[in-house]
Amino acid sequence: MLTIIDKVLCLQNVDIFNRTTTEDLAYIGSIAKELQLPEGTIIFKQHEPADSMYVIVSGRVKLHKNGQEILVAGEREAFGTWALFDTEPYIMTATALEDVHLLKIEQNEFYDLLADHVEITQSIFRALVQRTKRLIGS
Amino acid sequence: MILEELRTYYQFALALHALETNGSHDNGVVKLLHRTLEEHLDQKLEQVFRLLGLRYPPRDMLVAYNGIRSSQTALRASAVEFLDNLLQPDFKRLLLPILEAPSLAVFAGKADRVFSFPEKSNSAYLRYLIQGRDAWLKTIAIYAVGSFKLAELAPLIREALDVGDPFMSQTAQWSWSQLNA
């Protein structure tokens, strides 16, 4: 079982949390559930309702769409991130390429946390603005 | 209260400087401690200005704070000059070196003359953080003790095993298991 510090060490690499203080990452870590899944497990399927994001503690996960590999995510990388903010279905399928150890953050628990910690919302807005500026090249 | 916040700022800055100079930057928990100390320095400075706003005109303090946070050198210099003229001597003595230092290394050199730690080792700085009042910094420092297996700090870890803060007690249990492995 991971300590809260181990969870923060994973979460600090997630793009949308890069403006969140480490103390607030600990609150996010407190709602992150650990999953240990064997190789070959389908973590979520394309077109399924999106309700959680995942961070890889160890192992690798393949993200694929209509039979085509899109990318392989490795240790301390996140996938399904937009499920925290959007109710649209997942646009890809995620499959464990080997035995994986994941952190899973569910959307409803995340919203409850944001209601109690407005500073986390502010930090995510700042990260999203930063990402948007990068995308438009300013 | 303001002087207490400023003293804490000095001690956090010295601990941060020690982390920067001891060459353990590739270690995850050291990086986390480093980032957290940087965040806390920003928060402490903001807190100092909020408290100064209770002693001096709040709008002036807000303008001065925005000035010292500005990326424009001229605005920062004006804010420092303004504070130099306004603040009472004991506040100035501790605040202005923070605002005027061009780097953490320069500031740490000055800070060390004001609040010198008796011993300049990783253990000494971690001991200071664990005995401090900031629960999150304590938790990270407790983790670092287990991570580096610093047996000399075991009594502090034992004390933290049963504290009410679940993050801290859980981390202390992990650290304790590392020390006894």
Interface residues (C-beta under 8 A of the other chain):
Chain A: T3 I4 I5 V8 L9 Q12 T21 T22 E23 A26 S30
Chain B: G28 V29 L32 R35 T36 E39 W136 T139 I140 Y143 F167 Q170 T171 W174
